Amino acid sequence: MADQSPKNPNATTSAPVTEPPLLSWSTHPAKARPLITTLVILFLLVLAVLVYLLTYSAIFAVIAALILYGSLTQYFTKTAYEFTDTKVRVKYVVNKIEKEWAQYRSYYADKNGVLLSPFPGPSRLENFRGLFIRFAGNKDQVMEIVRQKINYVHDKD
């Protein structure tokens, strides 16, 4: 192991150099909307019971519940967002997305967030290739940075 003291000029540091964030925040939609969360959980339970009644298999009911929960993971878990001068970072529970601002060529804002798209205009693929950034009471701050980083005129605010 290399000596990492200031006396050793050949010392290496293992910590990557990260640029300071322009803006960082997190969202947790399930906590923000408790009534909707309760209804979604009840719906999941009803569907699991329905699968059990149709198949008489507890295993299928559990698998169905897990698949439905898995499709709603972003709703039930916390998501952290960070904008830096050159990158957009989104950290989910199981993965992290880090992309350069230069990859995005357009954006579309709505009341819940903004979709960053790699296409210069509307495309059917943007829901698959784009990145949705959810607001958390910080719409003005997020949109200000998005407008600075992505040169695109279309804005439905």
C-alpha positions in Angstrom: 0.0 0.0 0.0 1.3 3.4 -1.0 2.0 6.0 1.7 -0.5 8.8 1.3 1.2 11.2 3.5 2.0 14.7 2.2 5.7 13.8 2.5 5.3 11.2 -0.3 5.1 13.0 -3.7 4.1 9.8 -5.5 1.1 9.1 -3.3 -2.2 8.5 -5.0 -5.6 9.3 -3.7 -8.5 6.9 -4.3 -11.2 9.5 -4.0 -12.5 10.8 -7.4 -12.6 14.5 -7.9 -16.2 15.7 -8.1 -17.4 19.0 -9.2 -19.6 21.0 -6.8 -23.3 20.7 -7.4 -25.3 23.6 -8.7 -28.4 22.2 -7.2 -29.2 18.9 -5.4 -32.5 17.6 -3.9 -34.4 14.4 -3.4 -38.0 13.4 -3.9 -40.1 10.7 -2.4 -43.6 10.7 -4.1 -45.1 8.1 -1.7 -44.4 10.2 1.3 -45.6 13.4 -0.4 -48.9 11.9 -1.3 -50.1 9.6 1.6 -53.7 9.2 0.3 -52.6 8.1 -3.2 -50.0 5.8 -1.6 -52.7 4.1 0.5 -54.9 3.6 -2.6 -52.0 2.2 -4.6 -51.1 -0.2 -1.8 -54.8 -1.3 -1.5 -54.9 -1.8 -5.3 -51.7 -4.0 -5.2 -53.2 -6.1 -2.4 -56.5 -6.5 -4.3 -54.7 -7.6 -7.4 -52.6 -10.1 -5.4 -55.8 -11.5 -3.9 -57.4 -11.6 -7.3 -54.4 -13.5 -8.7 -54.6 -15.9 -5.7 -58.4 -16.5 -6.3 -57.8 -17.1 -10.0 -54.8 -19.5 -9.6 -55.1 -20.8 -6.1 -51.4 -20.3 -5.9 -49.8 -18.2 -3.2 -46.5 -18.2 -5.1 -48.2 -16.6 -8.2 -49.9 -14.0 -5.9 -46.6 -13.1 -4.4 -44.9 -12.9 -7.8 -47.7 -10.7 -9.1 -47.4 -8.4 -6.1 -43.6 -8.2 -6.5 -43.8 -7.5 -10.2 -46.4 -4.7 -9.7 -44.4 -3.2 -6.8 -41.2 -3.4 -9.0 -42.9 -1.4 -11.7 -43.7 1.3 -9.1 -40.3 1.4 -7.4 -39.7 5.0 -8.3 -42.9 6.0 -6.7 -42.3 4.1 -3.4 -38.6 4.9 -3.0 -36.5 8.0 -2.7 -34.7 9.5 -5.7 -31.8 11.9 -5.4 -31.1 14.5 -8.1 -28.0 16.6 -8.6 -27.1 19.1 -11.3 -23.5 20.1 -11.7 -21.9 22.4 -14.3 -21.4 19.6 -16.8 -23.6 16.6 -15.6 -27.0 15.5 -14.5 -27.0 12.8 -11.8 -30.0 10.8 -10.7 -29.6 8.2 -8.0 -32.3 5.6 -7.6 -32.3 2.8 -5.0 -30.8 0.3 -7.3 -28.9 2.3 -9.9 -27.4 5.7 -10.7 -27.6 7.6 -13.9 -25.0 10.2 -14.7 -25.1 12.0 -18.1 -23.5 15.0 -19.6 -25.7 18.1 -20.3 -24.4 18.0 -23.8 -26.3 14.8 -24.5 -29.7 16.6 -24.1 -31.0 18.7 -26.9 -34.5 19.6 -25.8 -36.8 19.5 -22.7 -40.4 19.5 -21.9 -41.7 20.7 -18.6 -45.0 19.8 -16.9 -46.4 20.3 -13.4 -44.5 17.4 -11.9 -41.1 17.7 -13.5 -39.2 18.2 -16.7 -38.2 15.6 -19.4 -34.7 16.0 -20.7 -34.6 14.6 -24.3 -31.7 13.7 -26.5 -33.7 14.6 -29.6 -33.8 18.1 -31.1 -37.6 17.9 -31.4 -40.6 15.8 -30.4 -39.9 12.0 -30.8 -41.7 8.9 -29.7 -38.5 7.6 -28.3 -37.9 10.4 -25.8 -39.8 8.5 -23.1 -37.3 5.7 -23.4 -34.1 7.7 -24.1 -34.9 10.8 -22.1 -34.5 11.5 -18.4 -37.4 12.7 -16.2 -36.4 15.1 -13.5 -39.1 15.4 -10.8 -39.7 18.7 -9.0 -39.8 19.0 -5.2 -41.1 22.5 -4.7 -38.1 23.8 -6.7 -39.5 24.2 -10.2 -38.1 27.6 -10.8 -34.6 26.7 -9.7 -34.6 23.5 -11.8 -36.0 25.2 -14.9 -33.5 28.0 -14.6 -30.6 25.6 -14.8 -32.2 23.5 -17.5 -32.8 26.6 -19.7 -29.1 27.6 -19.2 -27.8 24.2 -20.1 -30.1 23.2 -22.9 -30.6 25.6 -25.8 -34.1 24.9 -26.8 -37.0 27.2 -27.3 -40.1 24.9 -26.6 -41.3 25.5 -23.0 -44.9 24.7 -21.8 -44.6 26.3 -18.4 
